[in-house]
Amino acid sequence: MRVNTPKSPRHIAVDILCRVRKDGAFSDISLNNQFAKHDLALIDKAFISELIHGSIRWRGRLEWLVTQFYQGDYKTCPLPIKAILETGLYQIDYMTKTPGFAAVNEAVSLAKKLKGQYWANRVNAILRTYLRNRASIQFPDEAIDPIKAISVGYSHPEWMVKRWIERYGIEETRSLCSANNKIPNLTLRINPMQTTPANLMRELEDAGIAVENEGILDNFVKLKKATDLTTLVSFNKGQFSVQDISAGLVGILADPWEGELIIDMCAAPGGKTTHLAEMTRCRSRIIAIDRSWQRLNLLRQNVQRLGLYNIHLVQADATTVAARQAHLVLLDTPCSGLGVLSKRSDLRWKRNETDIKDLAELQLLCLENASRLVIPGGHLIYSTCTIEPEENEEIIEKFLARHRGYSLVLPPSRIPEKFVTDAFFIRTFPHKHEIDGSFAVKLQRNA
């Protein structure tokens, strides 16, 4: 139930940031929970969203800036004050419609309310000193320490920058980090069972939403500007889903046939599941498996909205689930998500290097089990939304070394060559293709 509250938009933003950093909460879920709890104008929702996403995206740079003026150990600074300082700096540097003095005054007022006059005075001193001196601040020198310089300048953890420099070199790493900091493009996948591209584009234009043909895949259009789509009649009629081109490529690679039995493992929230259903006009039978009942409920809602009726939900663990063998098995495996940092900027601060090793072990277990569910002559799709070789190419190399009965399949010609490697892998990068980073491969079981 919505309740009136005296909290300002900045106060709400600080509360969310504290939850994200203290409890590991996901920013988008926290935002939605707060929007459901408070009566907020659209302009306030937009302000809070930008403040949250921007402050998280640029957290590394903002922290570094604060420490240039903070007296003492910043690690011991109260979490609400950290959030106030960093959101204050974000407004000064990135939200040009907010005057610097207004951002400072609001930050000081909120600091006093939450932590008292002492911290209000410190916030005031730090932000005003920054306003006076920001033009003369010296950032780390890339010629001396490229890892530190790119980490601070582009707000990525040092361990991440280090591994990318070792793999790609300095210039490409800088380009990749820059791409991760851009506001992401949103693409819509049109549901051919409900409408056509021309009709949907006309409806969206009539609703004041500018779109254009995506140009890479049929049935995909690109928004020219991010907006709330959930209130549109076309959305609630199931005429489209929000899906990145990189995820759409997985459905094209799978190339499902009508009449097939399809298993989608780790299926929720269902973007790829529903794509397969639409591609077969619901004339296939799809078993959608996920270990999370909450996420399966999201999938169920998407299935109902899109008017699909050939998807059956099963709660089970991908590493152990047993089922009747299928013509096509899709494993969109849990991964580090380092290919989607423009959309999931909080992941750069949640992940560490050991996660990649741990996830690779889980991915191989999932793939081993998925391979048992494919009929001879059938196909197995392995996909991720990461760009890390340990989770992608190396997994497939290990799997094929153990399973001589499987072989790589050439992707269909509908997938542009720029996404296909010499080894028949689908690989996309934010800084090269202006879509999410991803990996996918199609395998055939020969025996």
N, C-alpha and C positions, 0 to 999 in steps of 0.2 A: 504494500500500500504506500502511495506517495505521501510524504509528510513535508510540511513547510519547515525550513531550517534557516537559522541566521548565518550559516556558513557562506562565505564568499566563494566564488569560483577558484580563486587562488588557494584558499584554505582546503577546498575539496581536492585540488590537484596535489597539494602537499601531503594530505592524508593518503592518497593513492600511491604516491612515490615512496612514502614510508613503508607501506605494506609491501610494495614490490621489492624493496631492498631488505627489509627485515624478515619477511615471511616467504620470499620467493614467489609472491603472487604474480600472475600474468596480468600485464597492464590492460589488455583489451577486456578481459573478464572483469577486472576491478572497475574499469570505466563503465561498463554496462551495468554493473551492480549499483554504482553511484547514480547513474542516470535514472535507474528504476526507483531509487530511494528518494531523490530530490526533485522538486519542481524547478526545472531550469529552462530558460529561454534557449532557442536554437543557437543564438549568438554566444551564449555562455557555454553551451556544450562544445561548440567549435573551438572556443578559446581554451577550455580545459583539455580537449583532445590534443590540440597543437602543443600546449605547454607540457603535457605528459610525454607524448611521443618525441617531441623535440629535445626535452631535457634528458630523456633516456638515451636517445641517439647520440647526443653530444656530451654525455656524462663524463667521459674521459678528459675531454678538452676543458669542460667547465670545472671539474675537480682540480685540474692543473692550474687553471687561472685563479681559483680561490686560494690555493696554497701559496701563490705569489704574494698574497696580502694578509693571509691568516697567521696570527701569532700563536704559536703552540703547535701541538700535534693534532692535525686535522682528523686523524682517525678517532680521537676521543670526543670530537664535536658531536653534540646531540643530533640525532637523525633528523628531527624536524628542522633544525637550523641549517643542516646541510641541504635539505630539500628547498628551503627558502632562499638560501644563497644561490644555489644552482639554477633555480627557476628565475630568480631575479636577473642573473647574468644572461640567461637564455632570452629573456624579454628584451634586455638592453641590446644584445648582439643580433638577434634573429627576428624578433617580432617588431618590425619597424613602425607599426601603427601605435605601439605603446611608447610614449615619451620616456626617456631614461629617468627623469625625476619622479615620474608617476610610479614606475616599477620599483624604485628605491623606497618611496613613501609607503607603498602597499606592503613591501617586504618587511620594513621596520615595524609597521603596525601589526602585522601577523606574528612577527617574532615576539613582540611585547605580549600579545594575547596568549601565545602558546608557552613562552619560556621566561617572560618577565623583562624588566627594563635593562638588566645587564646584557642579555643577548640582543635585545633591540639596539642597544648602543653599538655593539660589535658588528652587527649586520649593517647598520648605517655607515660605520667607518669603512668597512671593507668595500661596500658597493660604491660609495661616493669616491673613495680613493681609486677604484677601478675606472669610474667615469672620467676622472681627471687624467689618468695615466695610460689608458688602454692603447693609445696610438704608439706608445713607446715601449710596449712589452716585447721582449726578445724571446722567441720560441726556440726550442732545441734545434740545433744546426744539423741538417740532414747529412752534410758532408762529414761531420764528426760522428754522429750516432743516428744512422737512418732509421733504426728500429724505434728509438725513442721519439724521433721527429715525426714519423708517420703515425705512431701510436697517439701522440698528443694532438697533432694537427688534424688527424682524421678520426679521432675518438674510437680507437679499436684497442683491445688488450695487447700488450707487448708480445705474449706468446703466440697470438694469432698472426700478428705482423711478421714476426720472426720466421714462422714456418712458410708463410707466403713469399717472403723475400728469398728464402732458400730455394723455393720451387719456381717462382716466376721472375725474380729480380725486382729491383727497387721501383722502376718506372711502372711496371704492370701492377705491382702491389698497390702503389699509390692510386692507380686508376681503378682498381677493384674496390679499395676502401672508399674512394669518392663515389662510386656507383652505389655502394651500400648506404650512403648518407643521403641519397636523393629520395624525394617523395616518390613512392612507387607508382607506376602506371597500373590502372585497373582495367582488366579485360573481362568481358562478359561472354559466356558460352550460351548460345541460343539453343533452346529446346525445340528441335524440329517437330516434335509431336504436338506442340502448342502454337507455334508461329513460324514466321520466316524472317531472315535477316532484314529484308526491306521493310516489312511491317513493324518489327520491333524498333528499328532505327527511327521510323516515322513516329511511333508512339513516344519514344524517349525525347525526340526533338520537340514534339507537341507539349511534353511535360517540362520543357526548358532545359533538357540535359543534352549537351553536345556530345555526339559520338562520331566515330569514323570507322570504316572497314579496317580490320587489323592488318590484313595483307599477308599473313603467314598461313593461317588455317581457315578453312571454310567454317561458317557458323560461329565465328568469333568477331566481336567488335570491341573497340577501345574507347574508353571514356576520355574526353579531353580534360576533364576536371573531376576530382573526387567529390562525391556527394552521397547523401543517405539514400539508398535505393530501396530499403525495406518497406517504405510507406507507399511505393508505387503500385498501382493496380496490376501492371505487367509482371512485377515481382511476385505478388501474391497469387497471380494466376499461373505461376510456374513457367513463365515464358523464357526465363534465363537464370543462369547461376553465375556467380562471380568465380572465375577460374583463370589462373595465369596460363599463358601459352605453354610454358614448360610442362605444366601438368596436363594440358591438352595433348601434347605430343605423346604422352604415355598411352592415351586411348587410341591414337592413330597407330602407334607401334603395335599395340595389342591386336588391332584389327579383328574384333569379335565377329562371329558369324551368327546368324539367326539359327535357332535350334540347338545351340551349344549349351552345355552346363559350364558355368563360370564360377570360380571361387575367387573372391577378393578378400585377402587376408590383411589385417590391420586397416580395415576399410573406413572407419569413421574419421571425419564427419561426412564423408561420402562423395566428394567431388569427382573422383575417378570412377566410383561405383555407378553413380547416376549417369556419367558420360557413357559408360559401356551399355547401360540400359537404353539410353537414347539412341545410340548407334545401331542397336539391334531392334529398335522400335518395340521394345518389350517382348520380342519373340525369342528371347533366350531365358534361361533360368539362372539367376545369380544368387549365390550364397555369400552374404556379406558378414565377415567375422571380425570381431574386435573384443579385446579383453575388458574394455570399459563400458559399463552399462549406461553411464551418463553420456558418453560420446555416441553410443548406439542410438540413444534417444534423439540426439541431434541429427543423425543420419535418417532416422524415421521421419522426423519433421521435414527434412529435405525431400525425401521420397514422396511424402504426401503432398507437399506443395507443388512438386513437379508433375504429379499425376502419373507416377510410375507404379506398376503393379507386378513386376516380375522379380522383385528383390526380397529375399528372405534373410532375416537378421539372426545371427547366432553369437552369443557371448562365449568366447573361448580364447585361450592363449595360443598365439601363432606358433610358439615353439613346440607345442604338444598336441594341438587339435588333430583329430582324426576325422576323415570324411570320405564319402564316395569320390573316386577319382574323377577329374574333370577334364574337359577339352582345353580349357584355358585357366591358368592360375595367375593371379596378379598379386605380387607381394610389394606393396609400397611400405617399405620397412621403416621402423623408428630410426631416426638419425640425428646428427648434431644440428641440422638445420642451418648450416653455415652458408647455404646458397640463398637464403631468404632473409638476410639481415636488414634489407631495406623495409620489409614488411614486419619483421619480428626483431626490432632493434634490441629488445631486452635480452635476446639469446646471447648476444656477444658478451654480456656480463654474467650470464648464468652458466655458460659453458667453461670448461677448462680442458687442458690437453689430454688428461687421463680419460675424460668422457669419450673421446674418439676411440681409444683402444677398447674400452668397455662396450661401447656400442657396436664396434666391429665384431666382437665375440657374439653379441646377441643377434646381429644381422646374419651371421653365418648359421647360427642355430635355426633361425626362422627360415632361411633359404633351404637348409637341409630338410626341414619338415615339409616345406612347400613342395619340394621336388618329388616327394612321395605321393602327392595328391594329383599328379599329372598322368593322364593315360598315355600309353605308347603312341607316338605320333602327335601328341598334344604339345602345347606351348606354355612356357613359364616366363613371366615378365618380372624383372627385378628393377625397382626404381627407388630413388631417394631425392631429397631436396637439399643435398649437400654437395660441395665441390671437393671434398677430401678423398684422396685416392684410397686410403685405408678402408673407407666405407663403400667404395665404388669398384674401381678396376681390380684392386687387390682381392676383394671378396669374390668376384667372378673368377679370377685366375685360380684361387684356392679351390673353389667349387668345381671348376672344370677339370682340375688336376685329379680330383677324387671321383668324378663321375664321367667316365668315358662315354656313357650312353647319352650324354647331352652335348649339343653343339650350338654355336652361335647362328643366329638367323639375320640375314640382310634386312634392314629396315625398309618399309615400303617407299616408293618414289614420292609419295605425298609429303614426306618429311624432307625439308630442304637440306641440301648437302652440307651447308655450313654447320649443321648440328650433329653431323655423323662423322665419327672418327674412322681411321683406317681399320680399326678392329671391330667395326660395326656397332660401337657404343653410341648412344645418344648422350651428348654432353653440352650443357648450356652454361653461360657465364653472364652475370649482370653487366660487367663492363664491356663485354664484346657484343652481346646480343640484345641488351636492354630488356631482358626478362629475368626471371628468377634463375639462380644457379641450380642445376639438376643433373641427374644421371639416370639412364635407363638402358636396359638391354633385353633382347628377346632370345630365349633359348628354346630349342626343340628337343623333346625326349624321343630318341630314336629307338630305344629298346628298354 
